[in-house]
Amino acid sequence: MVHSNTYPNLMDINDPKYDINVREYLKRMRFVSDNGCQTIMLTGTAEPQQNKQFLATFALLHQQIGSPFTNIEMQTTGMNLDQNRDYIRFLRNFVGINTIALSINSLDDEENCRILGQRLIVSPGDDYSPADVSAPLELKRLCDLLRDYDFNIRCCFNLTDKFNNVDVQDIMNYSKIKLHANQITFRKLYSSNDATEQSQWIREHQITLEFTHNLKDYLKSKPTIGTTAYGATCYDVDGMSVMYDMDCMGKNPETDVKKYLILRPDCKLYSQWDSPASLVF
């Protein structure tokens, strides 16, 4: 499930057809559940936790259809969550989220924050907006809070050149010892052929082939614990489930199984992140 400005937001309570829109939204939630899906991922083009009203609405709608999604996850950078115990409690106990999947761009908090666009230091006389002065994200502090509320923690490492000179074992130790992660996903970033700032940045900061070869060799030395429906192998690394996702956008499925069904704020289902033509209904 994704909340995005690319598609019209018909789930706005001020929309004149809100009653109809809610029924259409529920219809698609039921369709996905009836087709065997038990996991729902809350994500978006912006941070999903920034829209508390939407999360509360989702939780109430989910209860209305009998709470069929037994596993609720949220993909986030963790921004503004590491010092907000009350909000974390809301996510766990009201929304019902079981797993927090943390998008991580560097093992260094300062560098991770810079990539996220968060300023760490504001000097007197600087021109800045109020958003610039928020406390820098500290992943250990956040994960300590998440453990207090018994979340599953998944570290999702966005493979860019920031990891070129990092040893794979160091990433494992960082995840297990510092963040107490339960799962790890190494994610090869997808870049379309367009000229958007995001795609250009990804192309300019690609991970080296040497790192990916080292990662694959490392994982092959570990016992396997299963394969996902779309063909990715999961490995047991020191009690953590570890996976290398080479197709995070679901562009090259190895089976006929769709990797995602995406419920957009226009109350319609899609099977591709970047194509309105992938409309299911």
Backbone as JSON, one array per atom type, in Angstrom:
{
  "sequence": "MVHSNTYPNLMDINDPKYDINVREYLKRMRFVSDNGCQTIMLTGTAEPQQNKQFLATFALLHQQIGSPFTNIEMQTTGMNLDQNRDYIRFLRNFVGINTIALSINSLDDEENCRILGQRLIVSPGDDYSPADVSAPLELKRLCDLLRDYDFNIRCCFNLTDKFNNVDVQDIMNYSKIKLHANQITFRKLYSSNDATEQSQWIREHQITLEFTHNLKDYLKSKPTIGTTAYGATCYDVDGMSVMYDMDCMGKNPETDVKKYLILRPDCKLYSQWDSPASLVF",
  "N": [[0.85, -1.18, 0.0], [0.6, 2.17, -0.88], [1.1, 5.62, -0.4], [0.81, 8.29, -2.46], [1.6, 11.28, -4.26], [1.45, 11.24, -6.97], [-0.79, 10.06, -7.97], [-4.26, 10.87, -7.89], [-5.54, 11.83, -4.72], [-8.01, 10.24, -3.46], [-8.8, 9.47, -1.03], [-9.07, 11.48, 0.7], [-10.79, 13.01, 3.27], [-12.31, 15.22, 2.72], [-13.08, 14.99, 0.14], [-15.79, 15.06, -2.16], [-16.91, 12.63, -2.87], [-16.25, 10.83, -0.93], [-17.45, 8.75, 0.56], [-18.07, 6.84, -1.4], [-15.52, 6.37, -2.37], [-14.2, 5.2, -0.19], [-15.53, 2.74, -0.04], [-14.67, 1.61, -2.46], [-11.96, 1.42, -1.95], [-11.92, -0.39, 0.19], [-12.97, -2.59, -1.16], [-10.87, -3.38, -2.81], [-8.91, -3.99, -0.96], [-10.09, -6.25, 0.17], [-10.12, -7.9, -2.09], [-7.37, -8.43, -2.54], [-6.74, -9.74, -0.16], [-8.47, -11.96, -0.35], [-7.23, -13.33, -2.35], [-5.13, -14.59, -1.21], [-3.07, -13.09, -0.07], [-1.19, -12.19, 2.73], [0.39, -10.29, 3.8], [0.91, -6.85, 4.24], [2.38, -3.88, 3.11], [3.19, -0.75, 4.25], [4.02, 2.1, 2.66], [5.58, 4.66, 0.6], [6.0, 7.54, -1.62], [6.86, 9.55, -0.07], [7.74, 9.81, 3.44], [5.95, 7.37, 5.16], [5.09, 7.62, 7.81], [4.64, 10.29, 8.13], [2.08, 10.91, 7.59], [-0.16, 10.71, 9.66], [-2.92, 10.69, 9.88], [-3.78, 9.23, 7.65], [-2.7, 6.73, 8.29], [-4.16, 6.11, 10.59], [-6.72, 5.97, 9.5], [-6.39, 3.82, 7.72], [-5.95, 1.76, 9.62], [-8.46, 1.6, 10.9], [-10.1, 0.9, 8.73], [-9.0, -1.55, 8.09], [-9.7, -3.05, 10.34], [-12.41, -3.06, 9.9], [-12.84, -4.84, 7.82], [-12.29, -7.2, 9.01], [-9.62, -7.57, 9.7], [-7.67, -9.05, 7.93], [-5.01, -9.12, 7.1], [-2.36, -10.52, 8.34], [0.24, -9.86, 8.76], [1.67, -6.82, 9.06], [3.65, -4.37, 7.67], [6.02, -1.64, 7.67], [7.77, 0.44, 5.53], [10.47, 2.55, 5.92], [12.68, 5.37, 6.43], [13.04, 5.95, 9.01], [13.07, 8.5, 9.87], [12.56, 11.08, 12.19], [11.42, 9.39, 14.04], [12.99, 8.29, 16.02], [13.01, 9.56, 18.45], [10.5, 9.56, 19.4], [8.57, 8.09, 21.28], [5.82, 7.82, 21.84], [4.65, 7.91, 19.31], [5.71, 5.64, 18.13], [4.52, 3.74, 19.72], [1.86, 4.14, 18.92], [2.04, 3.22, 16.25], [2.55, 0.53, 16.67], [0.51, -0.47, 18.42], [-1.95, 0.64, 17.65], [-2.1, 0.94, 14.78], [-1.11, -1.55, 14.21], [1.3, -2.54, 13.23], [3.82, -4.88, 12.56], [6.45, -5.24, 11.62], [9.24, -3.17, 11.1], [10.79, -1.92, 8.38], [13.81, -0.71, 7.73], [15.19, 1.69, 5.69], [18.46, 2.02, 4.78], [21.31, 3.94, 4.12], [23.97, 4.18, 4.69], [26.51, 3.07, 6.97], [27.27, 4.93, 8.74], [25.83, 7.31, 10.79], [25.77, 10.12, 10.36], [26.47, 10.39, 7.66], [24.42, 8.91, 6.53], [22.24, 10.54, 7.21], [22.87, 12.83, 5.73], [22.53, 11.91, 3.11], [19.83, 11.48, 3.18], [19.03, 14.05, 3.17], [18.93, 15.5, 5.45], [19.92, 18.04, 7.57], [22.62, 18.26, 9.87], [23.87, 20.13, 11.49], [23.26, 23.42, 12.39], [24.38, 26.57, 11.95], [24.64, 29.75, 13.66], [23.02, 32.39, 11.98], [22.71, 31.08, 9.6], [20.64, 30.44, 6.75], [17.71, 28.73, 7.08], [15.12, 26.28, 7.18], [12.41, 25.43, 9.44], [12.33, 22.62, 9.42], [14.94, 21.87, 9.11], [16.21, 21.84, 11.55], [15.61, 19.67, 13.06], [16.37, 16.95, 15.26], [19.22, 14.94, 14.5], [18.88, 11.77, 12.89], [19.31, 8.84, 14.7], [20.1, 5.64, 14.32], [20.58, 3.49, 16.08], [19.42, 4.37, 18.46], [16.77, 4.52, 17.61], [16.25, 1.8, 16.98], [16.52, 0.66, 19.49], [14.23, 1.67, 20.74], [12.28, 0.47, 19.12], [12.66, -2.2, 19.75], [11.75, -2.18, 22.37], [9.04, -2.23, 21.98], [8.67, -4.59, 20.76], [8.9, -4.87, 17.95], [9.61, -6.46, 14.81], [12.73, -6.05, 13.26], [13.95, -5.01, 10.25], [16.77, -4.51, 8.37], [17.31, -2.65, 5.57], [19.49, -2.33, 3.17], [20.4, 0.09, 0.97], [22.03, -0.35, -1.91], [24.57, 1.48, -2.78], [27.39, 3.49, -3.89], [28.35, 4.16, -1.41], [28.84, 1.92, 0.03], [30.94, 0.7, -1.16], [33.56, 0.25, -0.17], [33.17, -1.21, 2.08], [33.27, -3.97, 4.23], [31.51, -7.02, 3.88], [31.01, -8.59, 6.15], [31.25, -6.69, 8.15], [28.91, -5.24, 7.81], [27.04, -7.15, 8.52], [27.71, -7.49, 11.24], [27.2, -4.9, 12.22], [24.42, -4.78, 11.85], [23.45, -6.89, 13.45], [24.7, -6.65, 16.03], [24.75, -3.89, 16.75], [22.23, -2.81, 15.91], [20.48, -4.84, 16.45], [19.03, -6.37, 14.59], [16.53, -8.43, 13.02], [16.25, -9.27, 10.45], [17.77, -8.91, 7.19], [17.94, -7.08, 4.22], [19.58, -6.76, 1.23], [19.57, -4.34, -1.15], [19.4, -3.87, -4.51], [19.37, -0.94, -6.26], [16.85, 0.46, -8.34], [16.94, 2.07, -11.44], [15.34, 4.08, -13.69], [15.2, 4.99, -17.19], [14.85, 7.67, -17.33], [15.19, 11.28, -16.9], [15.05, 12.15, -14.3], [15.87, 13.58, -11.1], [16.28, 11.71, -9.09], [16.72, 9.24, -10.49], [19.02, 9.91, -11.89], [20.8, 10.35, -9.78], [21.01, 7.77, -8.7], [22.19, 6.4, -10.85], [24.67, 7.63, -10.88], [25.8, 6.82, -8.54], [26.3, 4.07, -8.31], [26.77, 0.79, -6.95], [29.82, -1.11, -6.78], [30.81, -3.8, -8.98], [32.55, -5.51, -7.76], [31.85, -5.43, -5.04], [29.24, -6.55, -5.11], [29.84, -9.1, -6.07], [31.4, -10.08, -3.96], [29.44, -10.06, -1.97], [27.58, -11.95, -2.93], [29.2, -14.26, -2.93], [29.73, -14.46, -0.21], [27.15, -14.93, 0.87], [26.53, -17.36, -0.34], [28.03, -19.09, 1.1], [26.64, -19.58, 3.34], [23.99, -21.28, 5.16], [20.91, -22.03, 3.48], [17.53, -20.93, 3.96], [15.17, -21.04, 2.66], [13.08, -20.03, -0.13], [11.7, -17.17, -1.67], [8.39, -16.47, -3.04], [8.82, -15.19, -5.46], [11.33, -15.97, -6.22], [13.71, -15.22, -4.83], [16.47, -16.08, -2.76], [16.72, -16.9, 0.67], [18.97, -16.57, 3.39], [20.58, -17.97, 6.29], [22.22, -16.11, 8.52], [24.06, -15.96, 11.19], [21.74, -16.24, 12.76], [20.07, -14.35, 11.66], [17.76, -13.58, 9.05], [18.71, -13.26, 5.76], [18.72, -11.57, 2.67], [19.33, -11.0, -0.79], [18.09, -8.66, -2.76], [17.65, -8.32, -5.97], [15.84, -7.2, -7.6], [14.09, -4.95, -6.83], [11.96, -3.47, -7.74], [10.31, -5.24, -8.94], [10.59, -5.88, -11.64], [11.69, -7.94, -13.12], [10.47, -10.66, -12.82], [11.03, -14.01, -11.73], [9.23, -15.96, -11.74], [5.75, -16.65, -12.43], [4.45, -15.31, -10.51], [3.15, -12.37, -9.18], [5.04, -9.8, -7.76], [4.25, -7.61, -6.27], [1.14, -6.08, -5.32], [-0.24, -3.0, -5.66], [-1.86, -0.65, -3.84], [-3.13, 2.29, -4.61], [-3.63, 5.82, -3.72], [-5.71, 6.62, -5.34], [-7.55, 4.74, -5.09], [-7.31, 2.41, -6.58], [-5.92, -0.68, -7.84], [-2.59, -1.6, -8.73], [0.08, -3.27, -10.52], [2.66, -2.55, -10.99], [5.19, -0.28, -9.93], [5.82, 2.04, -11.35], [4.14, 2.44, -13.52], [1.16, 3.4, -14.81], [-0.22, 1.85, -16.59], [-0.25, -0.67, -15.59], [-2.55, -1.24, -14.3], [-4.7, -3.16, -12.32], [-7.4, -3.37, -11.35]],
  "CA": [[0.0, 0.0, 0.0], [1.46, 3.34, -1.01], [0.43, 6.92, -0.47], [1.64, 9.03, -3.4], [0.98, 12.45, -4.89], [1.38, 11.03, -8.41], [-2.16, 9.66, -8.25], [-5.17, 11.72, -7.1], [-5.85, 11.29, -3.4], [-9.45, 10.15, -3.26], [-9.05, 9.09, 0.36], [-9.18, 12.71, 1.48], [-12.14, 13.05, 3.85], [-13.02, 16.37, 2.14], [-13.52, 14.67, -1.21], [-17.25, 14.94, -2.15], [-17.3, 11.23, -3.06], [-15.46, 10.07, 0.04], [-18.15, 7.52, 0.94], [-17.89, 5.89, -2.5], [-14.09, 6.05, -2.46], [-13.87, 4.27, 0.88], [-16.04, 1.42, -0.44], [-13.78, 1.09, -3.5], [-10.69, 1.08, -1.29], [-12.16, -1.63, 0.92], [-13.18, -3.66, -2.13], [-9.56, -3.84, -3.29], [-8.25, -4.66, 0.17], [-10.68, -7.58, 0.27], [-9.69, -8.67, -3.26], [-6.01, -8.89, -2.31], [-6.81, -10.73, 0.92], [-9.14, -13.16, -0.85], [-6.31, -14.02, -3.25], [-4.1, -15.27, -0.45], [-2.03, -12.21, 0.46], [-1.28, -12.0, 4.18], [1.31, -9.22, 4.2], [0.69, -5.54, 3.65], [3.49, -2.98, 3.35], [2.87, 0.67, 4.22], [5.17, 2.81, 2.12], [5.14, 5.79, -0.2], [7.05, 8.37, -2.19], [7.34, 10.29, 1.09], [7.75, 8.96, 4.63], [4.56, 7.02, 5.49], [4.71, 8.06, 9.15], [4.31, 11.7, 8.13], [0.63, 11.06, 7.41], [-0.77, 9.95, 10.75], [-4.36, 10.55, 9.62], [-3.96, 8.11, 6.73], [-2.41, 5.49, 9.02], [-5.29, 5.84, 11.47], [-7.83, 5.55, 8.63], [-6.08, 2.46, 7.28], [-6.15, 0.83, 10.73], [-9.89, 1.44, 11.11], [-10.65, 0.15, 7.59], [-8.52, -2.93, 8.21], [-10.55, -3.69, 11.33], [-13.77, -3.18, 9.36], [-12.93, -6.04, 6.97], [-11.92, -8.38, 9.78], [-8.16, -7.63, 9.91], [-7.17, -10.26, 7.3], [-3.58, -9.09, 6.85], [-1.78, -10.9, 9.62], [1.56, -9.24, 8.87], [1.68, -5.45, 8.57], [5.0, -3.84, 7.7], [6.18, -0.27, 7.2], [9.08, 0.79, 4.99], [10.75, 3.92, 6.33], [14.05, 5.71, 6.8], [13.05, 6.15, 10.45], [13.19, 9.93, 10.16], [11.69, 11.67, 13.23], [10.83, 8.36, 14.89], [13.9, 7.77, 17.04], [12.8, 10.23, 19.73], [9.06, 9.71, 19.55], [8.06, 6.83, 21.82], [4.37, 7.79, 21.72], [4.28, 7.59, 17.93], [6.05, 4.23, 17.92], [3.45, 2.99, 20.39], [0.71, 4.25, 18.03], [2.26, 2.35, 15.1], [2.51, -0.88, 17.08], [-0.72, -0.89, 19.09], [-3.17, 1.09, 16.96], [-2.04, 0.55, 13.37], [-0.89, -3.0, 14.18], [2.5, -2.86, 12.46], [4.68, -5.89, 13.16], [7.83, -5.14, 11.15], [9.75, -1.92, 10.56], [11.86, -2.13, 7.41], [14.56, 0.53, 7.73], [16.05, 1.96, 4.54], [19.74, 2.52, 5.3], [22.2, 4.32, 3.02], [25.35, 4.19, 5.16], [26.67, 2.63, 8.35], [27.55, 6.13, 9.52], [24.59, 8.07, 10.94], [25.87, 11.44, 9.76], [26.41, 10.24, 6.21], [23.05, 8.47, 6.23], [21.38, 11.72, 7.29], [23.16, 13.72, 4.59], [21.9, 11.33, 1.92], [18.4, 11.71, 3.34], [18.76, 15.47, 3.04], [18.73, 16.09, 6.78], [21.08, 18.77, 8.06], [22.98, 17.89, 11.22], [24.34, 21.28, 12.25], [22.8, 24.72, 11.9], [25.17, 27.61, 12.58], [23.94, 31.03, 13.75], [23.08, 33.2, 10.78], [22.37, 30.31, 8.42], [19.26, 30.42, 6.29], [17.22, 27.37, 7.21], [13.7, 26.13, 7.47], [12.25, 24.71, 10.71], [12.59, 21.19, 9.27], [16.36, 21.62, 9.14], [16.77, 21.81, 12.89], [15.21, 18.46, 13.77], [17.53, 16.2, 15.74], [19.66, 13.94, 13.52], [18.41, 10.41, 13.09], [20.25, 7.87, 15.24], [19.46, 4.35, 14.08], [20.63, 2.65, 17.28], [18.39, 4.87, 19.38], [15.47, 4.11, 17.07], [16.08, 0.35, 17.11], [16.29, 0.37, 20.91], [12.81, 1.94, 20.98], [11.5, -0.55, 18.42], [12.76, -3.45, 20.53], [10.9, -2.04, 23.55], [7.67, -2.54, 21.58], [8.68, -5.93, 20.15], [8.85, -4.88, 16.5], [10.67, -7.08, 14.02], [13.54, -5.02, 12.62], [14.61, -5.43, 9.01], [17.67, -3.51, 7.81], [17.28, -2.68, 4.11], [20.63, -1.55, 2.74], [20.36, 0.56, -0.41], [23.4, -0.57, -2.37], [25.17, 2.56, -3.56], [28.84, 3.54, -3.74], [28.71, 4.36, -0.01], [29.24, 0.62, 0.57], [31.98, 0.12, -2.0], [34.74, -0.16, 0.59], [32.72, -1.8, 3.35], [33.29, -5.43, 4.24], [30.17, -7.58, 4.09], [30.9, -9.03, 7.54], [31.03, -5.5, 8.98], [27.49, -4.91, 7.71], [26.33, -8.13, 9.34], [27.96, -7.18, 12.65], [26.48, -3.66, 12.49], [22.99, -5.08, 11.91], [23.13, -7.8, 14.56], [25.21, -6.21, 17.33], [24.37, -2.51, 17.06], [20.81, -2.54, 15.7], [19.71, -6.02, 16.89], [18.09, -6.67, 13.5], [16.08, -9.81, 12.8], [16.34, -9.57, 9.02], [18.54, -7.97, 6.37], [17.76, -7.11, 2.77], [20.47, -5.94, 0.4], [18.67, -3.93, -2.22], [19.94, -3.24, -5.71], [18.44, 0.14, -6.59], [16.34, 0.52, -9.71], [17.01, 3.38, -12.09], [14.71, 4.11, -15.01], [16.01, 5.72, -18.17], [14.41, 9.06, -17.42], [16.17, 12.29, -16.47], [14.7, 12.66, -12.99], [17.01, 13.74, -10.19], [16.48, 10.45, -8.37], [17.34, 8.26, -11.38], [20.38, 10.37, -12.18], [21.62, 10.12, -8.59], [21.26, 6.33, -8.6], [23.16, 6.02, -11.88], [25.98, 8.19, -10.55], [26.3, 6.26, -7.28], [26.1, 2.62, -8.34], [27.69, -0.07, -6.22], [30.76, -1.77, -7.68], [30.62, -5.22, -9.21], [33.36, -6.22, -6.78], [31.07, -5.6, -3.81], [28.14, -7.5, -5.33], [30.43, -10.45, -6.16], [31.76, -10.47, -2.6], [28.2, -10.33, -1.25], [27.03, -13.23, -3.39], [30.07, -15.33, -2.44], [29.52, -14.56, 1.25], [25.85, -15.57, 1.14], [26.56, -18.76, -0.8], [28.72, -19.9, 2.12], [25.73, -19.7, 4.48], [22.86, -22.19, 4.9], [19.68, -21.42, 2.98], [16.35, -21.22, 4.79], [13.97, -21.0, 1.84], [13.03, -19.17, -1.31], [10.45, -16.43, -1.76], [7.53, -16.83, -4.17], [9.34, -14.62, -6.69], [12.62, -16.55, -6.58], [14.88, -14.78, -4.07], [16.89, -17.03, -1.74], [16.99, -16.37, 2.01], [20.08, -17.25, 4.04], [20.72, -17.85, 7.74], [23.51, -15.54, 8.89], [24.1, -15.7, 12.64], [20.39, -16.13, 13.29], [19.3, -13.36, 10.9], [17.37, -13.92, 7.7], [19.39, -12.3, 4.88], [18.33, -11.75, 1.28], [19.82, -10.02, -1.76], [16.98, -8.35, -3.65], [18.19, -7.72, -7.2], [14.71, -6.71, -8.4], [13.22, -4.33, -5.83], [10.78, -2.91, -8.39], [9.51, -6.31, -9.52], [10.63, -5.75, -13.1], [12.14, -9.17, -13.78], [10.06, -11.81, -12.01], [11.52, -15.31, -12.2], [8.06, -16.83, -11.81], [4.54, -15.94, -12.86], [3.88, -14.68, -9.34], [3.37, -10.93, -9.06], [5.76, -9.48, -6.52], [3.47, -6.63, -5.51], [-0.07, -5.41, -5.75], [-0.06, -1.69, -5.06], [-3.11, 0.08, -3.68], [-2.81, 3.72, -4.67], [-4.66, 6.68, -3.11], [-6.86, 6.78, -6.23], [-8.42, 3.59, -4.77], [-7.17, 1.37, -7.61], [-4.78, -1.59, -7.69], [-1.61, -1.68, -9.82], [1.1, -4.3, -10.3], [3.99, -1.95, -11.18], [5.34, 0.98, -9.22], [6.04, 3.23, -12.2], [3.37, 2.35, -14.76], [-0.29, 3.39, -14.69], [-0.76, 0.81, -17.46], [-0.29, -1.93, -14.86], [-3.8, -1.28, -13.55], [-5.38, -4.44, -12.16], [-8.78, -2.89, -11.45]],
  "C": [[0.89, 1.23, 0.0], [0.62, 4.59, -1.07], [1.29, 7.83, -1.31], [0.87, 10.19, -4.0], [0.84, 12.3, -6.4], [-0.04, 10.69, -8.84], [-3.1, 10.51, -7.38], [-5.54, 11.05, -5.78], [-7.36, 11.34, -3.15], [-9.82, 9.72, -1.85], [-9.04, 10.3, 1.29], [-10.62, 12.83, 1.98], [-12.96, 14.21, 3.3], [-13.46, 16.12, 0.7], [-15.04, 14.46, -1.21], [-17.75, 13.51, -2.34], [-16.58, 10.31, -2.08], [-16.14, 8.75, 0.41], [-17.99, 6.44, -0.12], [-16.43, 5.43, -2.55], [-13.68, 5.04, -1.4], [-14.35, 2.86, 0.53], [-15.14, 0.79, -1.5], [-12.44, 0.66, -2.91], [-10.82, -0.25, -0.55], [-12.32, -2.82, -0.01], [-11.85, -4.24, -2.59], [-8.74, -4.48, -2.18], [-8.78, -6.09, 0.31], [-10.21, -8.48, -0.88], [-8.29, -9.26, -3.03], [-5.99, -9.96, -1.22], [-7.41, -12.04, 0.43], [-8.25, -13.97, -1.79], [-5.05, -14.51, -2.52], [-2.99, -14.4, 0.12], [-2.25, -12.0, 1.95], [-0.4, -10.87, 4.69], [0.97, -7.93, 3.49], [1.84, -4.62, 4.07], [3.01, -1.54, 3.21], [4.11, 1.43, 3.8], [4.68, 3.97, 1.3], [6.31, 6.53, -0.82], [7.6, 9.33, -1.14], [7.32, 9.34, 2.28], [6.33, 8.64, 5.07], [4.14, 7.53, 6.87], [4.37, 9.54, 9.22], [2.8, 11.94, 8.02], [-0.09, 10.21, 8.45], [-2.26, 9.72, 10.51], [-4.62, 9.37, 8.69], [-3.73, 6.78, 7.45], [-3.56, 5.11, 9.94], [-6.49, 5.35, 10.66], [-7.62, 4.12, 8.14], [-6.38, 1.45, 8.39], [-7.63, 0.56, 10.97], [-10.54, 0.65, 9.97], [-10.24, -1.32, 7.67], [-9.36, -3.7, 9.23], [-11.95, -3.95, 10.77], [-13.92, -4.42, 8.49], [-12.38, -7.27, 7.68], [-10.44, -8.59, 9.97], [-7.53, -8.86, 9.27], [-5.66, -10.28, 7.08], [-2.84, -9.31, 8.16], [-0.39, -10.28, 9.82], [1.52, -7.85, 8.24], [3.07, -4.89, 8.75], [4.98, -2.37, 7.27], [7.61, -0.05, 6.75], [9.36, 2.25, 5.27], [12.24, 4.12, 6.51], [14.18, 5.83, 8.32], [13.09, 7.61, 10.85], [12.11, 10.39, 11.15], [10.99, 10.64, 14.11], [11.68, 8.01, 16.09], [13.77, 8.46, 18.39], [11.31, 10.38, 20.06], [8.43, 8.4, 20.0], [6.54, 6.72, 21.64], [3.93, 7.4, 20.31], [4.59, 6.13, 17.62], [4.99, 3.34, 18.56], [2.17, 3.0, 19.53], [0.85, 3.29, 16.84], [2.08, 0.88, 15.48], [1.11, -1.28, 17.55], [-2.0, -0.46, 18.39], [-3.18, 0.65, 15.51], [-1.81, -0.95, 13.24], [0.33, -3.43, 13.4], [3.37, -3.83, 13.24], [6.17, -5.68, 12.86], [8.12, -3.73, 10.65], [10.92, -2.24, 9.66], [12.59, -0.8, 7.21], [15.43, 0.65, 6.48], [17.31, 2.65, 5.03], [20.69, 2.76, 4.14], [23.67, 4.31, 3.4], [25.38, 3.65, 6.58], [26.97, 3.79, 9.29], [26.31, 7.0, 9.58], [24.65, 9.43, 10.25], [25.77, 11.37, 8.24], [25.02, 9.79, 5.78], [22.1, 9.65, 6.22], [21.62, 12.66, 6.12], [22.49, 13.22, 3.32], [20.39, 11.53, 1.96], [18.03, 13.18, 3.22], [18.54, 16.16, 4.35], [20.02, 16.77, 7.22], [21.34, 18.4, 9.52], [23.32, 19.09, 12.08], [23.8, 22.55, 11.6], [23.57, 25.8, 12.65], [24.37, 28.9, 12.64], [24.12, 31.84, 12.47], [22.77, 32.44, 9.5], [20.93, 30.55, 8.04], [18.77, 28.97, 6.34], [15.73, 27.39, 7.48], [13.57, 25.38, 8.79], [12.57, 23.22, 10.6], [14.07, 20.87, 9.39], [16.9, 21.38, 10.55], [16.29, 20.6, 13.7], [16.45, 17.67, 14.15], [17.92, 15.14, 14.71], [19.2, 12.54, 13.89], [19.55, 9.54, 13.61], [19.6, 6.49, 15.19], [19.5, 3.45, 15.31], [19.56, 3.07, 18.27], [17.01, 4.45, 18.92], [15.25, 2.62, 17.29], [15.89, -0.07, 18.57], [14.82, 0.6, 21.28], [11.94, 0.86, 20.34], [11.52, -1.87, 19.18], [11.88, -3.37, 21.77], [9.45, -2.42, 23.24], [7.59, -3.81, 20.73], [8.41, -5.91, 18.65], [9.9, -5.86, 15.96], [11.41, -5.97, 13.29], [14.22, -5.61, 11.4], [15.49, -4.27, 8.5], [17.7, -3.69, 6.29], [18.38, -1.76, 3.61], [20.51, -1.21, 1.25], [21.78, 0.54, -0.97], [23.85, 0.52, -3.34], [26.68, 2.54, -3.3], [29.28, 3.81, -2.31], [29.14, 3.05, 0.65], [30.39, 0.0, -0.2], [33.15, -0.45, -1.21], [34.4, -0.74, 1.95], [32.73, -3.32, 3.22], [31.9, -5.97, 4.57], [29.98, -8.01, 5.54], [30.67, -7.85, 8.48], [29.56, -5.09, 8.96], [26.67, -5.87, 8.56], [26.48, -7.82, 10.82], [27.2, -5.93, 13.09], [24.99, -3.94, 12.7], [22.64, -5.88, 13.16], [23.49, -7.21, 15.92], [24.71, -4.82, 17.7], [22.87, -2.29, 16.98], [19.9, -3.7, 16.13], [18.64, -6.39, 15.85], [17.73, -8.15, 13.48], [16.3, -10.25, 11.37], [17.19, -8.51, 8.32], [18.15, -8.17, 4.91], [18.79, -6.2, 2.14], [19.71, -5.62, -0.87], [19.42, -3.24, -3.35], [18.94, -2.2, -6.19], [18.1, 0.14, -8.07], [16.42, 1.94, -10.23], [16.38, 3.28, -13.47], [15.58, 4.95, -15.94], [15.6, 7.18, -18.31], [15.48, 10.0, -16.85], [15.82, 12.87, -15.11], [15.94, 12.72, -12.11], [17.32, 12.44, -9.46], [17.2, 9.42, -9.24], [18.78, 8.64, -11.68], [21.3, 10.09, -10.99], [21.98, 8.64, -8.46], [22.3, 5.89, -9.62], [24.57, 6.48, -11.53], [26.6, 7.55, -9.31], [26.06, 4.75, -7.21], [27.17, 1.9, -7.54], [28.62, -0.76, -7.22], [30.39, -3.24, -7.86], [31.41, -6.05, -8.2], [32.58, -6.46, -5.49], [29.97, -6.64, -4.01], [28.66, -8.93, -5.45], [30.8, -10.95, -4.77], [30.52, -10.83, -1.78], [27.62, -11.68, -1.64], [27.86, -14.4, -2.89], [29.87, -15.55, -0.94], [28.23, -15.31, 1.55], [25.84, -17.03, 0.73], [27.23, -19.67, 0.21], [27.83, -20.16, 3.34], [24.58, -20.65, 4.15], [21.64, -21.43, 4.4], [18.52, -21.83, 3.87], [15.06, -21.11, 3.98], [14.11, -20.03, 0.68], [11.69, -18.46, -1.34], [9.67, -16.86, -2.99], [8.07, -16.3, -5.49], [10.81, -14.96, -6.93], [13.84, -16.12, -5.8], [15.18, -15.78, -2.96], [17.17, -16.32, -0.43], [18.05, -17.23, 2.69], [20.05, -17.01, 5.54], [22.12, -17.35, 8.04], [23.45, -15.16, 10.36], [22.71, -15.46, 13.23], [19.54, -15.05, 12.65], [18.95, -13.91, 9.54], [17.92, -12.85, 6.75], [19.05, -12.63, 3.44], [18.95, -10.65, 0.43], [18.72, -9.82, -2.79], [17.52, -7.61, -4.87], [17.09, -7.12, -8.06], [13.69, -6.05, -7.49], [11.95, -3.74, -6.44], [9.89, -3.97, -9.04], [9.47, -6.28, -11.03], [10.98, -7.04, -13.81], [11.77, -10.39, -12.96], [10.55, -13.12, -12.61], [10.39, -16.34, -12.25], [6.89, -16.01, -12.33], [3.87, -15.2, -11.7], [4.18, -13.18, -9.36], [4.01, -10.63, -7.72], [4.94, -8.55, -5.64], [2.1, -6.43, -6.14], [-0.1, -4.11, -4.97], [-1.38, -0.96, -5.04], [-2.8, 1.56, -3.55], [-3.92, 4.55, -4.03], [-5.8, 7.03, -4.05], [-7.82, 5.61, -6.1], [-8.4, 2.51, -5.84], [-5.9, 0.57, -7.36], [-3.91, -1.59, -8.94], [-0.59, -2.77, -9.48], [2.51, -3.79, -10.54], [4.03, -0.59, -10.51], [5.29, 2.19, -10.14], [5.24, 3.2, -13.49], [1.87, 2.32, -14.49], [-0.95, 2.32, -15.55], [-0.86, -0.54, -16.76], [-1.55, -2.06, -14.0], [-4.38, -2.69, -13.51], [-6.88, -4.24, -12.22], [-8.99, -1.77, -10.45]]
}
